[in-house]
Amino acid sequence: MTRVSFFVAGATVCYAFANPDEGNVYDIFPTQKSKFAFITEYRIPAQNIWNFDSKWKDLARYYQQQEGYLFNKLVRSKQPSGETGEFRYFSIMQWSTGESFLKSMGKATHKTLADELPQATHQPLMYKLVVDDTEFDPTESFAPYNARS
């Protein structure tokens, strides 16, 4: 009897993961569900870049512990801009919902960590995904485009 119950339970779990439906999806990394990204630009004086990097990592660790967080990337220009001598950073974050991001920003811990960023002028904006070519198949026929040649 024990073997039968374990077999039925195992088959049920395997079936649920192998055949998900809209109301019953078990996605370990749900990036396909999120069509929005938050992109923030920072302008940092050259003398503060190392301190900014360190403080940003603290803020990133905070985000990692929040509900709905998927990932973030912080990129920096290789050279300072000519006029101001500031380095430009871009933070690209993806969350499962926009509400999750706004909820995490409303907490006192976020305000404390964000205020520690040295002389950072920033404004996060939400962008909508328009084109995603991660699943592009170059072998597909594009008849309307090929007909023009």
Secondary structure, 3 states (H helix, E strand, C coil): CHHHHHHHHHHHHHHHHHCCECCECCCCCCHHHCCEEEEEEEEEEHHHHHHHHHHHHHHHHHHHCCCCEEEEEEEECCCCCCCCCEEEEEEEEEECCHHHHHHHHCCHHHHHHHHCCCCCECCCEEEECCCCCCCCCCCCCCHHHHCCC
